[in-house]
Each structure stands twice: as structure tokens, then as C-alpha cells.
Amino acid sequence: MIDTSTGVLVRKRIYLDDLDGFGMLHHARYALLFDNAVIDFWADAGWVLDPSESVLVIRELTMTYHQPVVGISEVDVHFWVERAGRTSVTYRFQVLSADHTVVHADGQRVVVNLDGQTLRPAPIGSDVWELAAPLLGPGVERPAA
């Protein structure tokens, strides 16, 4: 069993249109699964997206594929914050089989918070850090203001 004690798990369904011609999850859909899981977490936590205030942009995304997801099924997306900076966050993630015995893919994503008006890096607000508490990995603390 894979250790999922850090971070959060979000169950996601794989649909027919997510599959490639070989009946496997299309390679681009792994990143989309992660993205949708993150959006689900933040929406459920009560965060309200307001692009006039801030915009989160992806600076970097890396992923390694280990074993394909085959057919219509469910997977768990496991993710946590590995690094918390003043204006950026590094997420780590895994796409797991529903029983957590297989890591289908893993990777990391760096996001930068931009001011909604200037589109320059801006500090992540304390309200966001309050909601992010379940995501913080071992030894990761929200940065000082």
C-alpha cells in the first residue's frame, strides 16, 4: 500500500473520451486529472476565484508515467504542497489506482501567484494559507508575511 498520510486524496472517474486508441488513459489527461483534483479541493475548501485580485499560473510541470490506466475506472489523485514560498507553491502529486497499490504517474507542479492587475508575482494571502493547511507536507510551513 502506498503512503497517503500526507496531503489529500481526490477520487476521479476515467471516462471513455479520456482514453486513447489503445483503451488507455491518454497521456495529456493525467495532468488534467491533477488539475481538476486541485480545483475540487480548493472549491470544497471555500476558496473563491477572483482574477481581479490574483491569478495562479503554472510555471513548471513535470510528470513520470509508470503504469497505464486501462479502461473506464476510478483513480485517486494524491497531492500535497512540498514547498511553500511567499509567491509560489510546489505541489507533488501521484495518480493512484483506487486501491492504492499502483502508482500510475507522479510529478510536480510549480504555481506562481500573480497580482490580478499588474500580472507581477504577489504574496499568497493568509486566507489562502488557512485553507491550504491540509495540503502542507511534512516540515512545510506557510511563509512569514
Helices and strands as residue ranges (DSSP letters): E 8-14, G 16-18, H 27-45, E 54-65, E 73-84, E 88-97, E 103-115, H 126-132, G 133-135
